[in-house]
Amino acid sequence: MKLSIKSYYEPTPKNLRKLADSLLALSLFTTGYAVIMEHKTLAIIFIVLGAIGKFGTNFFSDGNG
C-alpha cells in the first residue's frame, strides 16, 4: 500500500474503502444528531472530519499501478 497524490484515481484498497465508508456513515449520523440538537459547531466538525476521511483514503493504492 502506498500513499501518493498520483494514487488518487487508482483503486483504493478494499480495507481502506470499508474504513472510509464506515467513518463517513458515522459522521453523517453524528452530524444529523448535532443538527437536531442545535450544536452547530459539532455538526461542522463532523462534516469536515467525514469529508477528510473519505477523500483522504483516495490517496492510497495497492502500489500496483
N, C-alpha and C positions, 0 to 999 in steps of 0.2 A: 504494500500500500504506500502510495506516495502523495505528498501534498504539493500542489503546484497550481499557479494561475492558469497554465495551459491545460490543466486537467478539468476545467470547468465543464466542457462539453463532452468529456469522456464518461463512460458509465461509472456510476458511483458503486462502491462495494455494497453488497446486499445487507451486511450487518449495520453499516452506517445509514443506509436508507431506512431501515427499520427503526433505528435510534432516532433519526431526524423526524420521521413521521410520528413517532410516539411523543417526542418533545413538542412538536407542533400541535398535536391534539391536546396535550396537557396545557399548552399555552393558550389555545382557544378557549378551553373550558375555564381556566382561571381568569382570563380576560373577561369572559362573559359574566362570571360571578362578580368581578370587581366593578363592572359597569352597572350591574343590577344593584349592588351595594353602594354605588356612587363613590368609589375610590378611583378617581381619575388617574392619579399618579401611578397607582399599582397597575391599572389597565394598560397604560402606556408602556410601563416597564416590561410587562409580559408580552405585549405585541412586539416590541423591539427584540427581546430575547428569543422569541419564537422565530422571527424572520432571520435573525443572525444564525441561529442553529440550523434552520432548514437550508438556507442558501450557502452557509459555510461548509456544509458537508459536500457540496458540489465540487469543491476544490480538491477532493480526494479521488484517487483512482487506484486500480489494481497495479498500475505500473506496466501494463502490457502494451500500452499504446505509445 
